[in-house]
Amino acid sequence: MRQGRKLLAALVSAGLLSGIFSATSQAATAADYRTTEYEKMGALDLVQAAGAYAKGYSGKGVYLGILDTTVR
């Protein structure tokens, strides 16, 4: 574990990870996610997807099951 921390510290001090840290330090707004593709999807605004994306939600780790059959 200590070797991993030392390696990370060395990479940060050498500036090799600066792009990763600076990209995540800029907060995105909901407007940043309203691209042409987003607008063409239509229903994304109904579920307020842009706001969720801006807060950091991605859906990663979410499982979805769909049952497509008639029920009596």
ROVEXTOR-246007 format. One record per residue (C-alpha): residue number from 1; residue in three letters; x, z, y. Coordinates in steps of 0.1 Angstrom, whole numbers, padded with zeros to 4 digits, always signed. Layout:
<rec k="NUM" r="ALA" px="X" pz="Z" py="Y"/>
...
//
This chain:
<rec k="1" r="MET" px="+0000" pz="+0000" py="+0000"/>
<rec k="2" r="ARG" px="+0028" pz="+0008" py="+0024"/>
<rec k="3" r="GLN" px="+0044" pz="-0026" py="+0018"/>
<rec k="4" r="GLY" px="+0012" pz="-0043" py="+0028"/>
<rec k="5" r="ARG" px="+0010" pz="-0024" py="+0060"/>
<rec k="6" r="LYS" px="+0046" pz="-0031" py="+0068"/>
<rec k="7" r="LEU" px="+0041" pz="-0068" py="+0061"/>
<rec k="8" r="LEU" px="+0010" pz="-0068" py="+0083"/>
<rec k="9" r="ALA" px="+0028" pz="-0050" py="+0111"/>
<rec k="10" r="ALA" px="+0057" pz="-0075" py="+0109"/>
<rec k="11" r="LEU" px="+0033" pz="-0105" py="+0111"/>
<rec k="12" r="VAL" px="+0015" pz="-0091" py="+0141"/>
<rec k="13" r="SER" px="+0047" pz="-0083" py="+0159"/>
<rec k="14" r="ALA" px="+0060" pz="-0117" py="+0152"/>
<rec k="15" r="GLY" px="+0029" pz="-0132" py="+0167"/>
<rec k="16" r="LEU" px="+0019" pz="-0150" py="+0135"/>
<rec k="17" r="LEU" px="-0016" pz="-0134" py="+0134"/>
<rec k="18" r="SER" px="-0023" pz="-0134" py="+0172"/>
<rec k="19" r="GLY" px="-0047" pz="-0164" py="+0168"/>
<rec k="20" r="ILE" px="-0069" pz="-0145" py="+0143"/>
<rec k="21" r="PHE" px="-0071" pz="-0114" py="+0165"/>
<rec k="22" r="SER" px="-0078" pz="-0132" py="+0198"/>
<rec k="23" r="ALA" px="-0105" pz="-0154" py="+0183"/>
<rec k="24" r="THR" px="-0125" pz="-0124" py="+0171"/>
<rec k="25" r="SER" px="-0120" pz="-0105" py="+0203"/>
<rec k="26" r="GLN" px="-0142" pz="-0129" py="+0223"/>
<rec k="27" r="ALA" px="-0179" pz="-0120" py="+0220"/>
<rec k="28" r="ALA" px="-0203" pz="-0148" py="+0214"/>
<rec k="29" r="THR" px="-0237" pz="-0150" py="+0229"/>
<rec k="30" r="ALA" px="-0269" pz="-0165" py="+0214"/>
<rec k="31" r="ALA" px="-0265" pz="-0195" py="+0236"/>
<rec k="32" r="ASP" px="-0232" pz="-0203" py="+0219"/>
<rec k="33" r="TYR" px="-0250" pz="-0210" py="+0186"/>
<rec k="34" r="ARG" px="-0277" pz="-0232" py="+0200"/>
<rec k="35" r="THR" px="-0260" pz="-0265" py="+0192"/>
<rec k="36" r="THR" px="-0276" pz="-0299" py="+0187"/>
<rec k="37" r="GLU" px="-0276" pz="-0292" py="+0149"/>
<rec k="38" r="TYR" px="-0292" pz="-0258" py="+0155"/>
<rec k="39" r="GLU" px="-0319" pz="-0273" py="+0177"/>
<rec k="40" r="LYS" px="-0327" pz="-0300" py="+0151"/>
<rec k="41" r="MET" px="-0334" pz="-0274" py="+0124"/>
<rec k="42" r="GLY" px="-0365" pz="-0264" py="+0144"/>
<rec k="43" r="ALA" px="-0374" pz="-0231" py="+0127"/>
<rec k="44" r="LEU" px="-0342" pz="-0212" py="+0136"/>
<rec k="45" r="ASP" px="-0356" pz="-0200" py="+0169"/>
<rec k="46" r="LEU" px="-0387" pz="-0186" py="+0150"/>
<rec k="47" r="VAL" px="-0365" pz="-0162" py="+0131"/>
<rec k="48" r="GLN" px="-0342" pz="-0156" py="+0161"/>
<rec k="49" r="ALA" px="-0311" pz="-0168" py="+0142"/>
<rec k="50" r="ALA" px="-0289" pz="-0174" py="+0173"/>
<rec k="51" r="GLY" px="-0293" pz="-0138" py="+0183"/>
<rec k="52" r="ALA" px="-0285" pz="-0126" py="+0148"/>
<rec k="53" r="TYR" px="-0254" pz="-0148" py="+0146"/>
<rec k="54" r="ALA" px="-0242" pz="-0135" py="+0180"/>
<rec k="55" r="LYS" px="-0245" pz="-0099" py="+0166"/>
<rec k="56" r="GLY" px="-0223" pz="-0109" py="+0137"/>
<rec k="57" r="TYR" px="-0249" pz="-0114" py="+0110"/>
<rec k="58" r="SER" px="-0241" pz="-0143" py="+0087"/>
<rec k="59" r="GLY" px="-0261" pz="-0138" py="+0055"/>
<rec k="60" r="LYS" px="-0230" pz="-0133" py="+0035"/>
<rec k="61" r="GLY" px="-0237" pz="-0112" py="+0004"/>
<rec k="62" r="VAL" px="-0275" pz="-0118" py="+0006"/>
<rec k="63" r="TYR" px="-0292" pz="-0131" py="-0026"/>
<rec k="64" r="LEU" px="-0324" pz="-0151" py="-0024"/>
<rec k="65" r="GLY" px="-0348" pz="-0158" py="-0053"/>
<rec k="66" r="ILE" px="-0374" pz="-0184" py="-0051"/>
<rec k="67" r="LEU" px="-0404" pz="-0186" py="-0075"/>
<rec k="68" r="ASP" px="-0420" pz="-0220" py="-0074"/>
<rec k="69" r="THR" px="-0450" pz="-0219" py="-0097"/>
<rec k="70" r="THR" px="-0487" pz="-0213" py="-0095"/>
<rec k="71" r="VAL" px="-0500" pz="-0178" py="-0098"/>
<rec k="72" r="ARG" px="-0534" pz="-0169" py="-0113"/>
//
